[in-house]
Amino acid sequence: MPFLLDGNPTSSEVSEAVNYLLSNFNTTYSADSVSGQISGPTGQIVGYLYKYIAIKYADSFDGSLNFSNTPTGRLYYGIRNSNDITESTNPADYTWRQVTGGFGTTKFVWYITAGGRQIQFAAQNASPGLGWVQDAGVSINLDIITSTSVGPGFLAYFQPASLQVIRSGNPLTPIFTGVTPKLYATAGGALATYVTASTDTDPTFGNNTWRIGNSSTTGLGDITYNQITIGLPTDGGGYALFPAPTAMSGTPASLSVPVRYKSTTGVITQANVAIVQFVFSDQGASGSQVAYPSVYRWDTSIPTVTGTSTYIWSAGTFSPDPSGWSAVAGASTPGFTLYRAQVTLIAPAGTTTSTINWTTASVSSIGYAGGNGLSSRLTFARIAGNPSPVSATVTTTGSASFPVSGSWGLTATWGGVDPNPTSTDSLYQADGIYDPATNITSWTTPYISSLKVGQLSAITVNTGTLTVDTGGYLKGGQTAYNTGTGFFLGYSGANYKFSIGSSTQGLTWDGSNLALTGNSSIDISGYANFSGSNSIGGLLTAVNVVTGQNYGYGLIVRSDYLQNTGVFASNISGKGVVGQVTGSIYGDNNSSNIGVYGHSSSYAYPGTGVKGESNNLGGYGVWGIATSPSGIGVLGASDSFIGLAGTSTSGFPLVLLANTANPAMVILPVASLPSAAQAGSLHVVGNSANSELWFYKGTTLGWVLIA
């Protein structure tokens, strides 16, 4: 039967392996063919029978509640060992374990495999260390070793992997003479040096060395002893040499040693766990001794082994090595797998030598040398001016080579750094890719790596962020801020400023104020809101509109719909609308300077030019003030209709109030009045004894006092 099962064992091979374990292991070991678990003396799981591990998650001890493939929010995780890569969806197929505090959203299952179908699990927020892998939701192949992914061909191993402990006397007493385990390691096919450091920070833990430990801060205390009492190792000259054991309570006993490796580049990784086995070999007619000689070989496919060797039982060595194989893992080649051929050798006690028939060996993969990937490289050169390189790919041999002068049509010396950082010549750069498989570096066409200029001219500019400092600007047409016709955007005076148009007509921002000047038009759809406190003619106003022609209107607000309001002005204690004329008033209803002008042209739907409304006693709908003897407070003029009209439902239609000795109302001459208007009456109310009503009868009669 095979001592090691391959990746796809038959049912009979599995049965034989289980029977072998049960018959050769101490009664403190057990193998469960249903769960696949192999348990140690204290009940701990030391390995698995079958190739694949599946992991599922749930919220109950039997996996029946919220069975899923992801850990988020779950309380338990389940383990299933089988030879089926397809994961079972039946919770009863799994052995369930509770996670303290549950998984939440940040906790995951991590695992590490070390060969021999050994695997460790940890449920925590972060990786326990190098070599640990997070569960990805697919079956885990126990024959793929995660803890040896530390570099090309690194492997820690005991040689030999199994040691006999002879017992003699009555009762049988073990004899440990010559039983001295030796732990070696290889990296890239060459022996790596053992150091006695206990932490990663120990100065003796240098590049391409290894030490014993399972974390960055622990060392020899991480060694696991199973039924064996043995001292700590010493440096045997590049390898770890253990002393002879002093006691062994059962067979087989074992010693498990975790290893940490520091690569040639100083990268520290957690490597594999090396295991050595101790087996009682009792003397006597019915006794026998067992050994497991092994040889190694790197190959791309499963190799065969033939030939014979002589095994010396007292030394635990053999010779010669079978053709193409070695007792020590040799030099590796990227992409090759490390295979081990092992024979189970049994001989009667006292036998000094035995013949190994390598044809009966069990061949299995125990490691893999990953290939080196592509590397990125850079090269630089200083070149006068800005010559254009010839587009081409230039190749050089080796990982430290550079293009020669003349490459890409450029006369320059290329190197790995800027050859002269203080030079004013242009710094050119080329990017390269080194392929270790071909030992060739391929260089792309160079380009200017760094450029600093005082003035730059370009036809087209495509840029990201553009920052203008206190000495810069963008301009077109204008020679400076608000100077000339065009635009200016930049720093001027003590502020960043903006101007567009010309100094007499345009839009400006001087750092504090935004202004629109000149004969400009603004077309606004929607609404505009103006606020401010500008003083115009002694009055505070948010909007000041000035016309430059006679008969012009400072502000026209037009409403094209029936009963809509062109201008509605409302103020609690101030003035809704104030119209002011700064010159003398002359003319009639066809020619005048007008502060507020209301116009109605509707015939079918009579409109109102200016409407004043007051809802409170003492308020004024329209208030006209004349501040000089020739001024007019309210002027009503009409060519054919009514110039000034008042209506009332409960008060006075039109009230003219004089607060001084001046007339309350003056009606200027008009061309003609309708007869109804001549016959109408007029009420004048004055607040003084001087209240009078005067009519003007023309230049002949002049003013006539009525009452």
C-alpha positions in Angstrom: 0.0 0.0 0.0 1.2 3.6 -0.5 2.3 5.4 2.7 1.1 8.7 1.2 -2.1 9.0 -0.8 -1.9 10.8 -4.1 -4.3 13.6 -5.2 -7.0 11.0 -6.4 -6.7 7.8 -4.3 -8.9 4.8 -5.0 -11.4 3.5 -2.3 -9.1 0.6 -1.6 -6.1 2.9 -1.1 -8.1 5.0 1.4 -9.2 1.9 3.2 -5.6 0.6 3.4 -4.4 3.9 4.6 -7.0 4.0 7.4 -6.2 0.4 8.4 -2.5 1.2 8.5 -3.1 4.2 10.7 -5.3 2.3 13.1 -2.9 -0.6 13.3 0.3 1.4 13.6 -0.7 4.4 15.6 -0.9 4.3 19.3 -4.4 3.8 20.7 -4.4 7.5 21.6 -4.7 8.3 17.8 -7.9 7.8 15.9 -9.0 8.2 12.3 -12.7 8.9 11.4 -13.4 7.7 7.8 -16.7 9.7 7.8 -15.4 13.1 8.8 -11.9 12.4 7.5 -10.4 13.7 10.8 -7.2 12.2 12.3 -7.2 13.0 16.0 -4.2 13.1 18.4 -3.8 11.9 22.0 -5.6 14.8 23.5 -8.3 14.9 20.8 -6.7 17.6 18.7 -7.1 17.2 14.9 -3.6 16.5 13.5 -4.7 16.0 9.8 -7.3 14.8 7.3 -7.7 11.7 5.2 -9.2 13.3 2.1 -8.1 15.8 -0.4 -10.6 18.7 -0.1 -11.9 20.9 2.7 -15.2 22.8 2.2 -16.2 25.6 4.6 -19.8 26.9 5.2 -21.4 29.3 7.7 -24.6 29.3 9.7 -26.3 30.6 12.9 -27.0 27.2 14.7 -24.9 24.4 16.1 -26.1 22.0 13.3 -25.9 24.5 10.4 -29.6 24.4 9.7 -30.3 28.1 10.4 -29.1 30.6 7.8 -26.8 28.1 6.0 -24.6 30.2 3.6 -21.3 30.4 1.8 -20.2 33.8 3.4 -19.4 34.6 7.0 -21.0 38.0 7.3 -23.3 38.1 10.4 -23.0 34.3 11.0 -22.2 32.6 14.4 -20.8 29.2 13.3 -18.6 27.8 10.6 -18.6 24.1 9.4 -15.8 21.9 8.0 -16.3 19.0 5.6 -13.4 16.7 4.4 -14.0 14.7 1.2 -12.5 13.8 -2.1 -15.2 15.8 -3.9 -14.2 19.2 -5.1 -17.9 20.2 -5.3 -19.0 21.6 -2.0 -22.0 19.9 -0.3 -25.1 22.0 0.3 -26.3 19.7 3.1 -25.6 21.2 6.6 -25.5 17.6 8.1 -22.3 16.9 6.1 -20.3 19.5 8.1 -18.7 19.5 11.5 -19.8 22.9 13.1 -17.7 25.2 15.3 -18.9 28.3 17.2 -17.0 31.6 16.8 -16.7 33.8 19.9 -18.7 37.0 19.3 -19.7 35.8 15.8 -18.2 36.9 12.5 -19.9 40.3 12.3 -18.8 42.2 9.2 -15.0 42.2 9.7 -14.1 38.6 10.8 -13.2 35.8 8.4 -11.9 32.2 8.4 -8.2 32.0 7.7 -6.3 28.7 7.0 -2.7 27.6 6.4 -1.6 24.2 5.0 1.8 22.7 5.5 1.7 19.4 3.6 0.7 15.9 4.7 -2.9 17.2 4.5 -2.4 19.2 7.7 -4.4 22.4 8.0 -4.9 25.0 10.7 -7.9 27.4 11.0 -8.3 30.8 12.6 -11.4 33.0 12.8 -10.3 36.6 13.2 -10.3 40.1 11.7 -6.8 40.0 10.1 -4.4 37.4 8.8 -2.5 35.6 11.6 0.7 35.8 9.5 2.4 35.0 6.3 1.2 31.8 4.6 -2.3 32.2 5.9 -5.1 32.4 3.3 -8.6 33.8 3.7 -11.5 31.4 2.8 -12.6 32.3 -0.7 -15.8 30.3 -0.7 -14.5 27.4 -2.8 -13.0 24.0 -1.8 -9.5 24.0 -0.3 -7.0 21.6 -1.9 -5.0 20.1 1.1 -2.3 19.0 -1.3 -1.5 22.6 -2.1 0.9 24.0 0.5 0.3 27.6 1.4 3.0 27.9 4.0 5.8 27.2 1.5 5.0 30.1 -0.8 8.0 32.0 0.5 10.2 32.1 -2.6 11.5 29.8 -5.3 11.9 26.3 -3.9 12.2 27.0 -0.1 11.5 23.9 2.0 12.4 23.0 5.6 12.6 19.2 6.2 14.1 16.6 8.6 16.6 14.2 7.2 15.7 11.4 7.8 12.0 12.1 8.3 11.6 9.1 10.6 13.9 7.8 13.3 13.9 4.4 15.0 14.1 4.1 18.7 15.3 0.7 19.7 14.0 -0.8 22.9 15.5 -3.7 24.9 15.3 -5.4 28.2 12.3 -6.4 30.3 10.4 -4.3 30.6 11.3 -2.8 27.2 13.4 0.4 27.6 14.1 2.8 24.7 17.7 3.4 23.8 18.2 6.9 22.3 21.8 6.6 21.4 22.4 8.1 17.9 18.8 9.3 17.7 19.6 12.9 16.9 17.0 14.7 14.6 18.6 17.0 11.9 16.5 19.9 10.4 17.6 21.3 7.1 16.2 23.9 4.6 16.8 24.7 1.0 16.0 27.9 -1.0 16.3 27.9 -4.7 17.9 24.5 -4.7 20.8 25.5 -2.3 21.0 25.0 1.4 19.8 27.9 3.5 21.6 28.7 6.7 20.0 28.0 10.1 20.4 30.7 12.8 19.4 30.5 16.5 17.5 33.8 16.5 14.3 33.8 18.5 12.8 37.0 16.9 12.7 38.6 13.5 14.6 41.6 14.9 17.6 39.5 16.0 20.6 40.8 14.1 21.7 37.2 13.4 18.5 36.7 11.3 20.0 37.9 8.0 19.1 37.5 4.4 18.7 33.9 3.1 18.6 32.4 6.6 15.9 30.6 8.5 15.0 30.3 12.2 12.5 28.4 14.3 9.3 30.2 15.3 5.6 30.7 14.4 5.5 34.5 14.7 7.8 37.5 14.5 8.3 37.6 18.3 8.4 33.9 19.2 11.0 31.1 18.7 11.8 27.7 20.1 8.8 27.8 22.4 6.6 27.2 19.3 7.9 23.6 18.9 5.2 21.0 19.4 6.1 17.7 21.2 4.0 14.6 20.9 4.9 11.7 23.2 8.5 12.8 23.1 10.8 14.6 25.6 13.8 16.2 23.9 16.0 19.2 24.4 16.3 22.4 22.2 18.3 22.4 19.0 21.7 24.0 18.4 23.5 25.1 15.3 24.9 22.0 13.7 26.7 24.0 11.0 24.0 25.5 8.9 21.3 23.2 10.1 19.3 22.7 13.4 20.7 19.7 15.4 18.5 18.3 18.1 19.9 16.3 21.0 18.9 12.7 21.7 15.5 12.4 23.4 15.3 11.5 27.0 11.9 9.9 27.1 9.2 8.6 24.7 5.8 7.7 26.0 4.3 6.0 23.0 4.8 5.2 19.3 4.8 6.9 16.9 6.0 10.1 18.6 6.6 13.3 16.7 8.3 16.7 16.8 6.6 19.6 14.8 8.8 22.6 14.1 7.5 25.8 12.5 10.0 27.7 10.4 10.4 31.4 9.3 12.5 32.3 6.3 14.2 35.6 5.3 14.7 35.8 1.6 17.7 37.2 -0.3 15.9 40.5 -0.5 15.0 40.7 3.2 11.4 39.6 3.0 10.3 37.5 6.0 7.7 34.8 5.5 6.2 32.0 7.6 7.3 28.8 5.9 6.2 25.2 6.4 6.1 23.1 9.6 8.7 20.4 9.5 7.8 17.1 11.2 10.0 14.2 12.3 8.6 10.9 13.5 10.0 8.6 16.2 9.1 4.9 16.0 9.8 2.2 18.5 11.9 -0.6 17.1 11.8 -3.5 19.6 14.5 -6.1 19.6 13.5 -9.7 19.6 12.7 -12.6 17.3 9.3 -11.1 16.4 10.5 -7.5 16.4 11.2 -5.4 13.3 12.7 -2.0 12.5 11.0 0.4 10.1 12.5 3.3 8.1 11.3 5.6 5.4 14.2 6.6 3.2 13.3 9.4 0.7 14.9 11.1 -2.3 13.9 14.3 -4.1 13.7 15.7 -7.6 12.5 18.9 -9.4 10.4 18.2 -12.5 7.4 19.5 -14.6 5.5 16.2 -14.4 5.4 13.2 -12.1 8.7 11.4 -12.6 9.5 7.7 -12.2 12.3 6.3 -10.0 14.2 3.1 -10.4 17.3 1.4 -9.1 18.5 0.2 -5.7 20.4 1.6 -2.7 21.9 0.1 0.4 20.4 1.4 3.7 22.5 1.4 6.8 20.2 1.1 9.8 22.5 2.4 12.5 23.2 5.6 10.6 19.8 6.0 8.9 21.6 6.7 5.6 21.7 5.1 2.2 23.8 5.1 -1.0 23.9 5.5 -3.9 21.1 7.9 -4.8 18.8 6.6 -7.6 19.6 8.2 -11.0 18.1 11.6 -11.4 17.2 11.9 -7.7 19.0 13.2 -4.6 18.8 12.7 -0.8 18.6 16.5 -0.6 16.3 18.7 -2.6 18.6 20.1 -5.3 18.6 23.3 -7.3 15.1 24.4 -8.5 13.9 25.8 -11.8 11.0 28.3 -11.9 7.8 26.5 -12.8 9.1 23.1 -11.6 7.5 20.9 -8.9 9.5 19.3 -6.1 8.7 15.6 -5.9 9.6 13.1 -3.1 10.0 9.4 -3.6 9.7 7.5 -0.3 10.0 3.8 0.5 8.7 2.0 3.6 11.6 -0.2 4.7 11.0 -3.0 7.2 13.7 -5.3 8.5 14.1 -7.7 11.5 15.7 -6.1 14.6 19.4 -6.3 14.5 19.6 -6.0 10.7 22.5 -3.7 9.9 21.8 -3.1 6.2 18.9 -3.5 3.8 18.4 -3.0 0.1 16.0 -0.3 -1.1 14.1 -1.1 -4.2 13.1 2.4 -5.5 10.7 1.0 -8.0 8.3 0.4 -5.1 8.5 4.0 -3.9 5.5 6.3 -3.5 6.1 9.5 -5.5 4.2 12.7 -4.3 4.6 16.5 -4.8 5.7 18.5 -1.8 6.7 21.9 -3.2 6.6 24.2 -6.2 9.1 26.8 -7.5 7.1 29.8 -8.8 8.5 31.6 -11.9 9.9 35.1 -11.5 7.6 37.8 -13.0 8.4 40.8 -15.3 10.2 43.7 -13.7 9.8 47.4 -14.5 12.9 49.5 -15.1 13.7 53.2 -15.8 16.6 54.9 -17.5 17.5 58.6 -17.7 19.8 60.9 -19.8 20.5 64.6 -20.0 20.4 66.0 -23.6 20.9 69.6 -24.8 17.8 71.1 -26.5 14.7 69.1 -27.1 15.5 66.7 -29.9 12.7 64.3 -31.1 13.7 60.6 -30.6 13.1 58.1 -33.4 10.2 55.9 -32.3 11.4 52.4 -31.7 11.8 49.6 -29.1 15.4 49.0 -28.0 16.4 45.8 -26.2 19.4 45.2 -23.9 20.6 42.0 -22.3 20.4 41.6 -18.6 18.5 43.2 -15.7 21.2 45.9 -15.1 21.9 46.9 -18.7 21.0 50.3 -20.3 20.7 51.5 -23.9 23.9 52.6 -25.6 24.5 56.1 -27.0 22.8 56.5 -30.4 19.7 54.6 -29.5 16.6 56.3 -30.9 18.9 58.7 -32.8 20.0 60.4 -29.6 23.6 60.9 -28.5 23.5 60.4 -24.8 24.7 58.3 -21.9 21.8 56.4 -20.3 21.7 55.3 -16.7 19.5 54.4 -13.8 19.3 57.9 -12.3 19.5 61.5 -13.4 23.2 61.9 -14.3 23.2 65.7 -13.5 20.3 67.1 -11.5 21.6 70.6 -11.7 22.0 70.6 -15.5 19.8 72.9 -17.6 19.7 70.3 -20.4 16.4 68.4 -20.9 16.0 65.3 -18.8 14.8 62.4 -21.0 13.3 59.1 -19.6 12.6 55.7 -21.1 10.6 52.9 -19.6 11.7 49.3 -19.7 10.4 45.8 -18.9 12.8 43.1 -17.9 11.8 39.5 -18.7 13.8 37.0 -16.5 12.7 34.2 -18.8 14.6 35.7 -21.8 17.0 37.9 -19.7 16.1 40.8 -22.0 15.0 44.3 -21.1 12.8 46.0 -23.7 12.9 49.9 -23.7 10.1 52.1 -25.1 10.7 55.4 -26.9 12.1 58.1 -24.6 10.2 61.2 -23.6 11.0 64.4 -21.6 10.8 63.4 -18.0 11.0 66.9 -16.4 10.5 70.3 -18.0 10.7 73.8 -16.5 10.4 76.8 -18.9 9.9 80.6 -18.4 7.7 80.9 -21.5 5.7 78.3 -23.3 3.9 78.6 -26.6 1.4 76.0 -27.8 -1.3 75.7 -30.4 -3.4 73.3 -28.3 -3.3 72.8 -24.5 -5.1 70.0 -22.7 -4.6 70.4 -19.0 -6.1 69.4 -15.7 -5.8 71.8 -12.8 -4.4 75.2 -13.7 -3.3 77.6 -10.9 -2.4 81.3 -11.7 -0.2 82.8 -9.0 0.1 86.5 -8.1 2.3 87.2 -11.1 0.1 85.5 -13.7 -3.0 86.1 -15.8 -5.0 85.0 -18.8 -5.9 87.7 -21.3 -7.0 88.2 -24.9 -7.4 91.6 -26.5 -7.1 93.5 -23.2 -3.6 94.4 -22.2 -4.3 94.6 -18.5 -7.3 94.6 -16.2 -10.2 96.6 -17.9 -7.7 98.1 -20.4 -8.6 97.7 -24.0 -11.2 95.5 -25.6 -11.3 91.8 -24.9 -10.9 89.9 -21.6 -8.6 89.7 -18.6 -8.5 87.1 -15.8 -5.7 87.2 -13.2 -3.9 89.1 -10.5 -3.8 93.0 -10.7 -3.0 95.4 -8.0 -3.7 93.6 -4.7 -6.5 91.3 -5.9 -7.5 88.7 -8.4 -9.7 90.5 -11.0 -11.8 89.8 -14.1 -12.9 92.1 -16.9 -14.6 91.4 -20.3 -15.7 93.9 -22.9 -14.1 97.4 -22.8 -13.6 100.1 -20.2 -16.8 101.8 -21.3 -19.0 98.8 -21.9 -18.5 95.4 -20.2 -18.5 93.3 -17.0 -15.9 93.7 -14.3 -14.9 92.2 -10.9 -12.4 94.3 -9.0 -11.9 91.9 -6.1 -14.8 93.4 -4.2 -17.5 94.6 -6.6 -19.2 93.2 -9.7 -20.2 95.9 -12.2 -22.0 96.0 -15.6 -21.3 99.2 -17.5 -22.1 100.8 -20.9 -24.9 100.3 -23.4 -25.5 96.7 -22.4 -28.6 94.5 -22.6 -29.7 91.9 -20.1 -32.3 89.3 -21.1 -33.7 87.5 -18.0 -36.3 84.8 -18.2 -37.7 84.2 -14.8 -37.2 86.8 -12.1 -34.5 89.1 -10.8 -34.0 90.2 -7.2 -32.2 93.5 -6.5 -31.2 94.7 -3.0 -28.9 97.5 -1.9 -28.7 100.9 -0.4 -27.3 103.2 -3.1 -27.8 106.9 -2.5 -29.2 108.6 -5.6 -30.2 112.3 -5.2 -30.5 111.9 -1.5 -32.7 108.8 -1.8 -31.7 105.2 -1.0 -32.5 102.8 -3.8 -31.7 99.2 -4.8 -32.1 100.0 -8.6 -31.1 103.3 -10.3 -32.2 103.7 -13.9 -31.1 106.8 -15.9 -32.3 107.6 -19.4 -30.2 109.8 -21.7 -33.0 111.2 -23.9 -36.0 113.5 -23.6 -39.3 111.7 -23.2 -37.4 108.6 -22.1 -38.7 106.3 -19.4 -36.3 105.2 -16.6 -38.3 102.0 -16.0 -41.2 100.4 -18.0 -42.9 97.4 -16.6 -45.5 95.9 -18.9 -48.3 93.5 -18.2 -50.0 92.1 -21.3 -52.9 90.4 -19.5 -56.2 91.7 -18.2 -56.2 93.0 -14.6 -52.5 92.2 -14.2 -50.3 94.7 -12.4 -47.3 96.2 -14.2 -45.6 97.5 -11.1 -46.8 96.7 -7.6 -44.9 98.6 -4.9 -45.5 97.9 -1.2 -43.8 99.2 1.9 -45.0 99.2 5.5 -43.5 102.5 6.7 -41.6 103.9 3.6 -42.6 104.6 0.1 -43.7 101.9 -2.4 -42.8 103.9 -5.5 -40.9 107.2 -5.6 -40.6 109.1 -8.9 -38.1 112.0 -8.9 -37.4 114.6 -11.5 -34.3 116.7 -11.0 -35.1 119.5 -13.5 -37.9 122.0 -13.7 -41.3 120.8 -14.8 -42.7 122.4 -18.0 -45.2 121.3 -20.6 -48.5 119.6 -20.5 -49.8 116.1 -20.5 -47.9 115.5 -23.8 -44.5 116.9 -22.8 -43.1 116.8 -19.3 -40.4 115.4 -17.1 -42.1 112.7 -15.1 -41.1 111.0 -11.9 -43.7 108.2 -12.1 -45.6 107.6 -15.4 -48.6 105.4 -15.7 -50.0 104.6 -19.2 -53.1 102.8 -20.2 -53.9 102.2 -23.9 -56.7 99.7 -23.7 -60.1 100.7 -25.1 -62.0 97.5 -25.0 -60.7 96.8 -21.4 -60.2 100.2 -19.6 -57.0 100.1 -17.7 -55.3 102.2 -15.1 -52.0 104.0 -15.7 -51.1 104.4 -12.0 -53.2 103.0 -9.2 -52.8 103.9 -5.6 -54.5 102.0 -2.9 -54.7 102.5 0.9 -56.5 100.1 3.2 -56.0 102.1 6.5 -57.3 105.4 7.8 -54.7 108.1 7.3 -53.0 106.2 4.5 -52.6 107.5 0.9 -53.1 105.6 -2.2 -51.1 108.1 -4.3 -49.0 110.8 -2.6 -47.7 113.6 -4.7 -45.3 116.2 -3.1 -44.2 119.5 -4.7 -41.2 121.0 -3.0 -41.2 124.3 -4.8 -43.8 126.9 -5.8 -43.6 125.8 -9.4 -43.6 122.0 -8.6 -46.5 119.7 -9.1 -47.2 116.8 -6.6 -49.5 114.8 -8.8 -50.1 115.6 -12.5 -53.1 114.1 -14.4 -53.1 114.8 -18.1 -55.4 113.6 -20.8 -55.8 114.2 -24.5 -59.4 112.8 -24.7 -60.1 111.0 -21.5 -59.7 111.6 -17.8 -56.3 112.8 -16.6 -56.8 112.2 -12.9 -59.6 110.1 -11.4 -60.6 108.9 -8.0 -63.1 106.3 -6.9 -64.4 105.4 -3.4 -66.9 103.0 -2.0 -67.1 104.6 1.4 -65.0 107.7 1.5 -63.9 110.5 -0.8 -63.2 109.8 -4.4 -60.4 112.3 -4.6 -58.9 114.2 -1.7 -56.4 116.9 -2.0 -54.7 117.8 1.3 -52.7 121.0 1.8 -50.5 121.1 4.9 -49.2 124.6 4.3 -50.5 127.9 2.9 -49.9 126.6 -0.6 -52.9 125.5 -2.8 -54.0 121.9 -2.3 -54.6 121.5 -6.0 -53.9 123.4 -9.2 -55.5 122.5 -12.5 -53.4 123.8 -15.4 -54.9 124.9 -18.7 -56.0 122.1 -21.1 -57.1 122.3 -24.7 -60.7 121.4 -23.9 -62.8 119.6 -21.3 -65.9 117.4 -21.9 -69.1 119.2 -20.9 -69.7 116.6 -18.1 -66.3 117.4 -16.6 -67.1 121.2 -16.7 -70.3 120.6 -14.9 -68.8 118.4 -12.3 -68.0 119.4 -8.7 -64.7 119.3 -6.8 -64.2 118.9 -3.1 -61.1 120.4 -1.7 -60.1 119.8 1.9 -57.4 121.9 3.6 -55.9 121.6 7.0 -55.6 125.4 7.4 -57.7 128.5 7.3 -56.2 129.3 4.0 -58.0 126.5 2.2 -59.3 128.0 -1.0 -60.4 126.9 -4.5 -59.0 128.8 -7.5 -59.7 128.5 -11.2 -57.6 129.9 -13.9 -59.6 131.8 -16.5 -56.9 132.5 -19.0 -54.5 135.4 -19.4 -57.4 137.9 -19.6 -59.1 137.1 -16.3 -56.2 135.3 -14.6 -56.9 133.4 -11.4 -60.4 133.6 -9.9 -61.1 132.7 -6.3 -64.2 130.5 -6.0 -64.5 130.0 -2.3 
